């Protein structure tokens, strides 16, 4: 029988490889002994056998000149093959300048409380999308409806491509364009998390929009002067549209702006001294501020609109989501 003196730390750390066998381990398991003993497998891997015959896998290494020993697991819960794989992983970490003890602790923490699909996407929303996506409010609503209830609490590392596809396939039946947009959003979110080493998943890498829905068709339709006049007359008939949509349409026609620029507009964008509207970079599709003069004939209307809605902070008194506004606009 081996003893502690014959199994020094140096023997545990180096020497011949793969000295242990399953037969040897089975013979050691559950056999009482007078004191703890170590049996080396090689390259830092060894087993520690307790006085009651319990077996633990340990990895021994040097860190800043000091000999360290870390427990990898228990036998037979961790097999001989798996223990050797863990040893090789520890040696790789050492070659990269990483402390195996710390790396094992990080992995354990991640296993006990893994990053969920929802946490990964919300990490991207907080650290990127809130400052760089003008449509994030509407996309969050879609996530809450189509993604979070089904896979939101699933560990990101366990969420295979097939689970994502189940969510997108449900969307494809009724809102194929939105399904495509949401896929692109989720791919961007997962890449952001991966680059920042927050969480890793490649489940969406091979998917494209046509796999889950369809791209938004290009809109070449342009209103004629007669049609613009008809809409303008309808706006001025207060019984035709709700006040919100009447004001929204009037701004679109008068300034030739994008729907989102008007929908998201706040009063601090409007300069009534110089009669200028500055669309902020965050709301601009070109990612640069857009300065537009306020037409003289629109100024009295803008003053009335301000008197009604200024206290809310928003041009139209509230923020409606783009899906609601777009759906309404299609019906005109």
N, C-alpha and C positions, 0 to 999 in steps of 0.2 A: 504493500500500500504506500502511496506517495504521502509526503508530509509537507508542511509549510516551508521548511528550510530547503527541501529539494526542488520546490516549485517557486522560485524567486520571481519577482516582477519581471526581471530580464528574460526569464524563460517563458513567461506568459506573453511577452511582447514580441519575441523573435523566434528564430529556429525553424524547425521543420514544419511544413504546412499539413493541415488535415490529419492530425494524429488521432483524433477521436472518431468513434464510429457509433452507430445507433445501438449496436450490441453492447458496447462499453457503457454507454449512457443508461441503458435499461438495467444493467448490472449495478450501477451506482444508485439508481433511483430508489428511494425509500429504505435504504440500508443505513441503520444508525451508526454513528462513529463518535469518537471522543472529542473531536474538535473540527472546526471548519477546515476544508482542504480545497486546493485549486488543482485543476487538471487542464493543461494547455492543449489547445488545438493548433495554435500557430498564428503568427502575424498579428498578435495582440488579442486574439480570441481565446477565452478559456471558460471553464465552468467552475462555479463555486458550489461546493457541496456542504450543506449544513449538518449539524449533529443528528438531525432526524431524517437525513437523506433527501432533503429538498435540493433541487438543482436550479441555479440561476446562471444565465449567460452574462459574461462581463467582457468588456473591451478595455485594454490597458494601453496607454499612450503617454507621450511626453508633451507637455504644454509649457513653453517658456522655461525649459530645463527641469520642470517638476513633473514627476510621474503621477498620472491621474488614472482613475479607474471608474468606469460608468457601467451600470447594469442595463443590458439590452432587453431582457425578458426572462421568462421561466420555461424550463423544459418540463413536460413535453408540449406546453402551449405554443412555444416557439421551437420549431423543428431544427435539426442540425443544419439542414440546407438553408433555411431562412436566417439562422444565426450567422452563417458564413456570408450571406448576402449583406446583412447589416454590418458585419465587420468590414467588408469591402467598401460599403457606403461611408463608413467612418474614416477609412483610410483615404478615400477621395476627398472628403471634407478637410482632412489634415493637409493634403497636398494643395488645397485651395486657401489655406490659412484660416480655416474655420474650426472652432472648438466643437468636437462631436457632442459633448454634454449639452451645450447650448442648442445645437441644431436638433437634437433629439427632444429637448424640452419644447422647442417651437413647434415641432411636428405633433407632439402630444397635445399641445394646446389647440392646434388647428383641428385635430381629430375630435377632441372633446367638444369644441364649439366651432364647427366649420362655418365659413362664410356662406350665407344663403344666396340664392338667386336675387332676392329682393335687396339684400344688403349690398351686393355687388353693383346692381343698377343704381341704387340710391347713392352709393359712393361716387359714381360717375356724375350723377345729377348734381350733387353738392359741390364737387371739385372741378366740374367742367361745364355741364349743361346750363346751370343757372346763369352763368355769365356769357355763354356763347350760343345758346339756342333760343330763338325768339318763340318757338312753338312748344317749349317744354311743358307748359301748363296743360296743353291739350294732350300731349303724349303721356303725361303722368296719368291722366284720366283713362287713357286706353290701357296703360299698364295695369291699373287697378281693376279694370274690367276683364281683360283678356289674359293677363300673365300671372299676376300675384295670387289670385284665388286658386290657381291650379299648380303652379310650381314655385311660387314665391318663397315658401319656407323650406324648400328642398336645398340640400347642400349643393353649391355650384359644382363642386367636383363630381357629384353623383348624378347631375342632371344631364343625361345623354341627349344626343340630337333628336331621338325619337320623341322625347317628352316636349321639347320645344316645338317640334312639328305638329304635335297634337293641338297645341295652342294656336298656331298659325293656321292650321287646317280649319279650325272652328271659325276663325275670322274670315278666311277665304270665301266661305259660303255666302257671306252677306256684305263684307267690306274688304274686297281683295286689294284695293289700292292701299288702304290703311294697314293691311297685313304686311305688305311689302315695305312700307315706311317703318313699321315697328321692327321688322327684321333688321333693317339697316341701323336703326337706333340701338338695338340690343347688341349687334355686332360691334358697333363703335364703343359701347359701354364695356363689353368684355375685353376688347383690345386695350382700352384705357387702364382697366384693372390689371391686366397682364403686364403691361409695360411698367406700371408702378409697383409690381410685385405685391399687390393687395390680395389678389386671388387669380387663379389660373384656370381657364377653360378654353378649349378649342372646338367646342361642340357646334358652333355656328360658322366656322371658317369656310366650309365647302358649300354653304347654302347661298343662293342668289335669289333675287326678287321673284323671278319666274318660278322658283320652286314652291313658293308659299302664297303667291298672289300675282299682282300685275303692277306695272309701272303706271304712273299717272300720265294720261295722254296729253300731248301738247295741245294748247288751246290757241288756235289760229283765228277763231271767230272774233270779229270786230264789229261793234255796234255801228249802225248807220246814223247819220245826223238826225234822221226822223225818229229812230228808236231812242236816241239820247234825249230828244225833245219830249217824247212820250213819257219816259221815266221821270224827267224833270217836272213835268206837269203833274205826274202822279205823286211825286214828293210833296209838292205844294198843296195837294189835296190832303188835308190832315187825316181824312178817314181811310186813305188807301193803305198806308203802312203804319206799323208801330213807330212811336217817336224815335226809338233807338235806331231802327233801320232807315228811317227817313234822313236822320242826321248823318249816318254812315254813308249812305249813297250820295248825299249832297257833297260831302268831303271828297269822295272818290272822283266824282265828276269834275269838281272845281279844281282839284290839285293833281289829278292824273296819277294818284299814288297807289301803292299796293294795299290790298285790303287789310293786311296785318299791321301796316304802318299806322293806319287810321285806328284800327281796333285797339291797339296797344298804347295809343297816344295819351300822354299826361299833359296837364296844363303847364308844367315847368318847361315844356318844349316850345311854348308859344311866347313870342316877344311882341307884345301889343304896342310897344313904343316904336319899334322899327317895322312892325307888321311882317315878321318872319316866322316861319315854322321850321325848326331844326329837328329832323328825324335822327335820333341817336344811333350810333354805330350798332348797338345791340339789336335794334329793330330793322336795320338796313340789310337787304340781301347782298349788297356789294361790300358789306363790312366796313363802310365808311359813312360818316354823317352826311345827311342830305339836307341842304338849306333851300326852302321854297318860299317865295314871296306870297303874301296873302293878297288875292285880287281885291281891288277897291270895293267892288260890288258885294264881296263876301264879308267885309269887315263888320257891318251892322249885325249880320247873322251870327258871326263869331262872338260878338259882344253879348248877344242874347244867350247863346249857348253857354258862355262862360258864367253868366249870371245864374243860370240854372244848375250847372254841374261843378262849379269850381271847388266847392267844399269837399267833393268826393276825391279830387285829385285827378280824375280821369276825364278825358274829353267828352265821352258819352255818358258819364255818370257811373259806369260799371265796366267790368271786363267780361265780355262773352267769349266763350271758347271757339276756336276757329272751326271746329266741326259743326257747331250750331249755326254760325254765321254763313259758312259755305253752303250748308244744306238749305238754308233759307234763300241765299242768293241764286242757287240753281233753279228755284221755282219762279223766278221773275219772268 
